[in-house]
Amino acid sequence: MNVNVRNLSGENGGVAIKSGETATGDFTAIQCITNCTFSSITSNIDQPTNALNNQSIPAGTTVLGRTTAATLTTGVAILYKHN
């Protein structure tokens, strides 16, 4: 996996979302600030398809992978921009 550490440092900025909000763009990582549940995540994490949808992701977890859209049902998350 080719990971650009500069992107993970937040150097390119990010988008913070809270319950009921959606973020779209080109993101390299999702960090859950509080326990999070996403109703929909569009990403290159595809085996099985939609594996992260409706799963409880613990606070402090960072999910790596290219993401283009995420809808948060509960919690607070930061999606870090790719460029």
N, CA, C and O atoms as a GROMACS GRO file, in nm:
protein
  332
    1MET      N    1   0.085  -0.118   0.000
    1MET     CA    2   0.000   0.000   0.000
    1MET      C    3   0.089   0.123   0.000
    1MET      O    4   0.180   0.134   0.081
    2ASN      N    5   0.062   0.213  -0.089
    2ASN     CA    6   0.138   0.336  -0.100
    2ASN      C    7   0.066   0.445  -0.019
    2ASN      O    8  -0.037   0.496  -0.062
    3VAL      N    9   0.122   0.479   0.096
    3VAL     CA   10   0.060   0.579   0.184
    3VAL      C   11   0.147   0.703   0.188
    3VAL      O   12   0.266   0.694   0.219
    4ASN      N   13   0.091   0.816   0.159
    4ASN     CA   14   0.163   0.942   0.168
    4ASN      C   15   0.145   0.994   0.310
    4ASN      O   16   0.037   1.040   0.348
    5VAL      N   17   0.252   0.988   0.388
    5VAL     CA   18   0.245   1.026   0.529
    5VAL      C   19   0.206   1.172   0.545
    5VAL      O   20   0.143   1.210   0.644
    6ARG      N   21   0.242   1.255   0.449
    6ARG     CA   22   0.206   1.396   0.457
    6ARG      C   23   0.054   1.412   0.455
    6ARG      O   24   0.001   1.498   0.526
    7ASN      N   25  -0.016   1.331   0.376
    7ASN     CA   26  -0.162   1.339   0.374
    7ASN      C   27  -0.220   1.300   0.508
    7ASN      O   28  -0.315   1.362   0.554
    8LEU      N   29  -0.163   1.197   0.572
    8LEU     CA   30  -0.216   1.150   0.700
    8LEU      C   31  -0.191   1.249   0.812
    8LEU      O   32  -0.256   1.241   0.916
    9SER      N   33  -0.098   1.341   0.794
    9SER     CA   34  -0.071   1.440   0.897
    9SER      C   35  -0.175   1.551   0.896
    9SER      O   36  -0.177   1.636   0.985
   10GLY      N   37  -0.263   1.550   0.796
   10GLY     CA   38  -0.366   1.653   0.787
   10GLY      C   39  -0.319   1.777   0.715
   10GLY      O   40  -0.388   1.879   0.714
   11GLU      N   41  -0.201   1.770   0.654
   11GLU     CA   42  -0.143   1.886   0.586
   11GLU      C   43  -0.234   1.940   0.477
   11GLU      O   44  -0.233   2.061   0.450
   12ASN      N   45  -0.311   1.853   0.414
   12ASN     CA   46  -0.401   1.897   0.306
   12ASN      C   47  -0.538   1.939   0.359
   12ASN      O   48  -0.627   1.970   0.281
   13GLY      N   49  -0.554   1.938   0.489
   13GLY     CA   50  -0.680   1.978   0.548
   13GLY      C   51  -0.779   1.862   0.555
   13GLY      O   52  -0.747   1.748   0.521
   14GLY      N   53  -0.897   1.894   0.598
   14GLY     CA   54  -0.998   1.791   0.611
   14GLY      C   55  -1.136   1.852   0.626
   14GLY      O   56  -1.153   1.974   0.627
   15VAL      N   57  -1.233   1.764   0.637
   15VAL     CA   58  -1.371   1.805   0.656
   15VAL      C   59  -1.423   1.735   0.780
   15VAL      O   60  -1.420   1.612   0.788
   16ALA      N   61  -1.471   1.811   0.876
   16ALA     CA   62  -1.531   1.752   0.996
   16ALA      C   63  -1.682   1.743   0.975
   16ALA      O   64  -1.746   1.839   0.932
   17ILE      N   65  -1.737   1.626   1.007
   17ILE     CA   66  -1.882   1.609   0.996
   17ILE      C   67  -1.935   1.551   1.126
   17ILE      O   68  -1.863   1.485   1.201
   18LYS      N   69  -2.063   1.577   1.150
   18LYS     CA   70  -2.129   1.523   1.270
   18LYS      C   71  -2.256   1.451   1.227
   18LYS      O   72  -2.292   1.451   1.109
   19SER      N   73  -2.322   1.389   1.320
   19SER     CA   74  -2.442   1.310   1.293
   19SER      C   75  -2.534   1.376   1.193
   19SER      O   76  -2.569   1.494   1.206
   20GLY      N   77  -2.574   1.300   1.090
   20GLY     CA   78  -2.668   1.348   0.991
   20GLY      C   79  -2.606   1.422   0.874
   20GLY      O   80  -2.677   1.464   0.782
   21GLU      N   81  -2.474   1.440   0.874
   21GLU     CA   82  -2.409   1.515   0.767
   21GLU      C   83  -2.338   1.422   0.669
   21GLU      O   84  -2.304   1.308   0.701
   22THR      N   85  -2.316   1.474   0.547
   22THR     CA   86  -2.247   1.402   0.441
   22THR      C   87  -2.129   1.485   0.394
   22THR      O   88  -2.139   1.607   0.382
   23ALA      N   89  -2.018   1.418   0.367
   23ALA     CA   90  -1.901   1.484   0.307
   23ALA      C   91  -1.874   1.418   0.173
   23ALA      O   92  -1.881   1.296   0.159
   24THR      N   93  -1.842   1.501   0.073
   24THR     CA   94  -1.801   1.449  -0.057
   24THR      C   95  -1.671   1.516  -0.097
   24THR      O   96  -1.645   1.631  -0.060
   25GLY      N   97  -1.589   1.444  -0.171
   25GLY     CA   98  -1.460   1.495  -0.214
   25GLY      C   99  -1.365   1.379  -0.238
   25GLY      O  100  -1.408   1.268  -0.266
   26ASP      N  101  -1.236   1.406  -0.227
   26ASP     CA  102  -1.132   1.305  -0.244
   26ASP      C  103  -1.054   1.298  -0.114
   26ASP      O  104  -0.974   1.386  -0.084
   27PHE      N  105  -1.076   1.193  -0.037
   27PHE     CA  106  -1.019   1.180   0.097
   27PHE      C  107  -0.931   1.056   0.106
   27PHE      O  108  -0.954   0.957   0.036
   28THR      N  109  -0.829   1.062   0.193
   28THR     CA  110  -0.737   0.948   0.212
   28THR      C  111  -0.760   0.873   0.342
   28THR      O  112  -0.715   0.759   0.356
   29ALA      N  113  -0.830   0.934   0.434
   29ALA     CA  114  -0.851   0.869   0.564
   29ALA      C  115  -0.973   0.928   0.633
   29ALA      O  116  -1.010   1.044   0.612
   30ILE      N  117  -1.034   0.845   0.717
   30ILE     CA  118  -1.145   0.889   0.803
   30ILE      C  119  -1.103   0.862   0.946
   30ILE      O  120  -1.067   0.749   0.981
   31GLN      N  121  -1.108   0.964   1.029
   31GLN     CA  122  -1.076   0.947   1.171
   31GLN      C  123  -1.204   0.970   1.252
   31GLN      O  124  -1.268   1.074   1.241
   32CYS      N  125  -1.240   0.871   1.332
   32CYS     CA  126  -1.358   0.882   1.418
   32CYS      C  127  -1.317   0.950   1.549
   32CYS      O  128  -1.237   0.896   1.626
   33ILE      N  129  -1.371   1.066   1.572
   33ILE     CA  130  -1.342   1.141   1.695
   33ILE      C  131  -1.422   1.082   1.811
   33ILE      O  132  -1.370   1.067   1.922
   34THR      N  133  -1.547   1.049   1.785
   34THR     CA  134  -1.632   0.978   1.881
   34THR      C  135  -1.673   0.847   1.814
   34THR      O  136  -1.641   0.826   1.697
   35ASN      N  137  -1.743   0.760   1.884
   35ASN     CA  138  -1.795   0.639   1.820
   35ASN      C  139  -1.880   0.680   1.701
   35ASN      O  140  -1.965   0.768   1.713
   36CYS      N  141  -1.857   0.617   1.586
   36CYS     CA  142  -1.923   0.657   1.461
   36CYS      C  143  -1.996   0.540   1.397
   36CYS      O  144  -1.954   0.425   1.405
   37THR      N  145  -2.108   0.573   1.333
   37THR     CA  146  -2.178   0.480   1.246
   37THR      C  147  -2.209   0.556   1.117
   37THR      O  148  -2.271   0.662   1.121
   38PHE      N  149  -2.166   0.500   1.004
   38PHE     CA  150  -2.191   0.561   0.873
   38PHE      C  151  -2.301   0.483   0.804
   38PHE      O  152  -2.297   0.360   0.799
   39SER      N  153  -2.399   0.554   0.751
   39SER     CA  154  -2.504   0.485   0.675
   39SER      C  155  -2.455   0.453   0.534
   39SER      O  156  -2.505   0.361   0.469
   40SER      N  157  -2.355   0.529   0.488
   40SER     CA  158  -2.301   0.506   0.355
   40SER      C  159  -2.159   0.558   0.347
   40SER      O  160  -2.130   0.671   0.388
   41ILE      N  161  -2.070   0.474   0.292
   41ILE     CA  162  -1.933   0.516   0.263
   41ILE      C  163  -1.902   0.466   0.122
   41ILE      O  164  -1.918   0.348   0.092
   42THR      N  165  -1.856   0.559   0.036
   42THR     CA  166  -1.813   0.521  -0.098
   42THR      C  167  -1.661   0.528  -0.099
   42THR      O  168  -1.603   0.637  -0.090
   43SER      N  169  -1.597   0.412  -0.110
   43SER     CA  170  -1.451   0.408  -0.102
   43SER      C  171  -1.395   0.291  -0.180
   43SER      O  172  -1.469   0.212  -0.239
   44ASN      N  173  -1.260   0.281  -0.178
   44ASN     CA  174  -1.196   0.168  -0.243
   44ASN      C  175  -1.183   0.049  -0.148
   44ASN      O  176  -1.115  -0.049  -0.180
   45ILE      N  177  -1.246   0.056  -0.033
   45ILE     CA  178  -1.254  -0.058   0.058
   45ILE      C  179  -1.380  -0.132   0.016
   45ILE      O  180  -1.491  -0.097   0.056
   46ASP      N  181  -1.361  -0.235  -0.066
   46ASP     CA  182  -1.477  -0.293  -0.133
   46ASP      C  183  -1.495  -0.443  -0.116
   46ASP      O  184  -1.574  -0.504  -0.188
   47GLN      N  185  -1.425  -0.504  -0.025
   47GLN     CA  186  -1.440  -0.648  -0.006
   47GLN      C  187  -1.479  -0.679   0.137
   47GLN      O  188  -1.390  -0.670   0.222
   48PRO      N  189  -1.596  -0.713   0.173
   48PRO     CA  190  -1.713  -0.714   0.084
   48PRO      C  191  -1.765  -0.573   0.061
   48PRO      O  192  -1.736  -0.481   0.138
   49THR      N  193  -1.841  -0.556  -0.044
   49THR     CA  194  -1.899  -0.427  -0.078
   49THR      C  195  -1.978  -0.372   0.040
   49THR      O  196  -2.056  -0.444   0.103
   50ASN      N  197  -1.959  -0.245   0.069
   50ASN     CA  198  -2.031  -0.174   0.176
   50ASN      C  199  -2.006  -0.234   0.314
   50ASN      O  200  -2.093  -0.227   0.401
   51ALA      N  201  -1.889  -0.294   0.336
   51ALA     CA  202  -1.858  -0.359   0.462
   51ALA      C  203  -1.862  -0.264   0.582
   51ALA      O  204  -1.889  -0.307   0.694
   52LEU      N  205  -1.837  -0.137   0.560
   52LEU     CA  206  -1.833  -0.041   0.672
   52LEU      C  207  -1.968   0.024   0.700
   52LEU      O  208  -1.985   0.088   0.804
   53ASN      N  209  -2.062   0.009   0.608
   53ASN     CA  210  -2.193   0.071   0.628
   53ASN      C  211  -2.264   0.010   0.748
   53ASN      O  212  -2.268  -0.112   0.763
   54ASN      N  213  -2.320   0.095   0.832
   54ASN     CA  214  -2.398   0.056   0.949
   54ASN      C  215  -2.320  -0.025   1.053
   54ASN      O  216  -2.379  -0.100   1.131
   55GLN      N  217  -2.187  -0.009   1.053
   55GLN     CA  218  -2.103  -0.072   1.154
   55GLN      C  219  -2.061   0.033   1.256
   55GLN      O  220  -2.035   0.148   1.220
   56SER      N  221  -2.054  -0.006   1.382
   56SER     CA  222  -2.006   0.085   1.485
   56SER      C  223  -1.854   0.087   1.481
   56SER      O  224  -1.789  -0.017   1.497
   57ILE      N  225  -1.797   0.205   1.459
   57ILE     CA  226  -1.652   0.221   1.453
   57ILE      C  227  -1.611   0.300   1.578
   57ILE      O  228  -1.658   0.412   1.598
   58PRO      N  229  -1.524   0.243   1.662
   58PRO     CA  230  -1.488   0.306   1.789
   58PRO      C  231  -1.416   0.440   1.774
   58PRO      O  232  -1.346   0.462   1.675
   59ALA      N  233  -1.433   0.526   1.872
   59ALA     CA  234  -1.362   0.654   1.878
   59ALA      C  235  -1.212   0.627   1.871
   59ALA      O  236  -1.162   0.532   1.932
   60GLY      N  237  -1.142   0.712   1.798
   60GLY     CA  238  -0.997   0.700   1.786
   60GLY      C  239  -0.952   0.615   1.668
   60GLY      O  240  -0.832   0.610   1.638
   61THR      N  241  -1.044   0.547   1.602
   61THR     CA  242  -1.010   0.463   1.488
   61THR      C  243  -0.987   0.548   1.363
   61THR      O  244  -1.062   0.642   1.337
   62THR      N  245  -0.882   0.516   1.287
   62THR     CA  246  -0.859   0.579   1.159
   62THR      C  247  -0.870   0.472   1.052
   62THR      O  248  -0.802   0.370   1.057
   63VAL      N  249  -0.958   0.497   0.955
   63VAL     CA  250  -0.979   0.405   0.843
   63VAL      C  251  -0.906   0.463   0.722
   63VAL      O  252  -0.938   0.572   0.676
   64LEU      N  253  -0.807   0.388   0.672
   64LEU     CA  254  -0.730   0.432   0.557
   64LEU      C  255  -0.792   0.379   0.429
   64LEU      O  256  -0.842   0.267   0.426
   65GLY      N  257  -0.790   0.459   0.325
   65GLY     CA  258  -0.846   0.420   0.196
   65GLY      C  259  -0.903   0.542   0.127
   65GLY      O  260  -0.945   0.638   0.193
   66ARG      N  261  -0.906   0.540  -0.004
   66ARG     CA  262  -0.962   0.652  -0.080
   66ARG      C  263  -1.113   0.650  -0.065
   66ARG      O  264  -1.178   0.551  -0.097
   67THR      N  265  -1.167   0.760  -0.019
   67THR     CA  266  -1.310   0.776   0.003
   67THR      C  267  -1.357   0.898  -0.075
   67THR      O  268  -1.290   1.001  -0.078
   68THR      N  269  -1.475   0.886  -0.138
   68THR     CA  270  -1.529   0.999  -0.214
   68THR      C  271  -1.658   1.053  -0.154
   68THR      O  272  -1.701   1.164  -0.188
   69ALA      N  273  -1.722   0.976  -0.066
   69ALA     CA  274  -1.843   1.023   0.000
   69ALA      C  275  -1.867   0.943   0.127
   69ALA      O  276  -1.840   0.823   0.132
   70ALA      N  277  -1.916   1.010   0.229
   70ALA     CA  278  -1.950   0.943   0.355
   70ALA      C  279  -2.065   1.016   0.421
   70ALA      O  280  -2.064   1.139   0.433
   71THR      N  281  -2.165   0.939   0.464
   71THR     CA  282  -2.278   0.994   0.537
   71THR      C  283  -2.275   0.936   0.677
   71THR      O  284  -2.280   0.814   0.696
   72LEU      N  285  -2.266   1.024   0.775
   72LEU     CA  286  -2.252   0.984   0.915
   72LEU      C  287  -2.389   0.981   0.982
   72LEU      O  288  -2.460   1.081   0.982
   73THR      N  289  -2.425   0.866   1.038
   73THR     CA  290  -2.551   0.852   1.110
   73THR      C  291  -2.537   0.903   1.252
   73THR      O  292  -2.620   0.981   1.300
   74THR      N  293  -2.430   0.860   1.321
   74THR     CA  294  -2.403   0.906   1.457
   74THR      C  295  -2.254   0.930   1.475
   74THR      O  296  -2.171   0.860   1.415
   75GLY      N  297  -2.220   1.028   1.557
   75GLY     CA  298  -2.082   1.054   1.591
   75GLY      C  299  -2.026   1.180   1.528
   75GLY      O  300  -2.098   1.262   1.473
   76VAL      N  301  -1.892   1.192   1.539
   76VAL     CA  302  -1.816   1.302   1.482
   76VAL      C  303  -1.693   1.242   1.416
   76VAL      O  304  -1.624   1.159   1.476
   77ALA      N  305  -1.665   1.282   1.292
   77ALA     CA  306  -1.550   1.229   1.219
   77ALA      C  307  -1.482   1.339   1.140
   77ALA      O  308  -1.541   1.441   1.106
   78ILE      N  309  -1.354   1.314   1.110
   78ILE     CA  310  -1.278   1.402   1.021
   78ILE      C  311  -1.238   1.320   0.900
   78ILE      O  312  -1.182   1.211   0.915
   79LEU      N  313  -1.265   1.371   0.781
   79LEU     CA  314  -1.220   1.309   0.657
   79LEU      C  315  -1.105   1.393   0.604
   79LEU      O  316  -1.122   1.512   0.576
   80TYR      N  317  -0.987   1.330   0.591
   80TYR     CA  318  -0.867   1.402   0.551
   80TYR      C  319  -0.855   1.408   0.399
   80TYR      O  320  -0.864   1.305   0.331
   81LYS      N  321  -0.835   1.529   0.346
   81LYS     CA  322  -0.830   1.550   0.202
   81LYS      C  323  -0.708   1.486   0.140
   81LYS      O  324  -0.600   1.486   0.198
   82HIS      N  325  -0.726   1.432   0.018
   82HIS     CA  326  -0.616   1.370  -0.053
   82HIS      C  327  -0.521   1.476  -0.107
   82HIS      O  328  -0.400   1.464  -0.088
   83ASN      N  329  -0.572   1.576  -0.174
   83ASN     CA  330  -0.487   1.684  -0.230
   83ASN      C  331  -0.539   1.817  -0.187
   83ASN      O  332  -0.482   1.920  -0.223
   0.00000   0.00000   0.00000
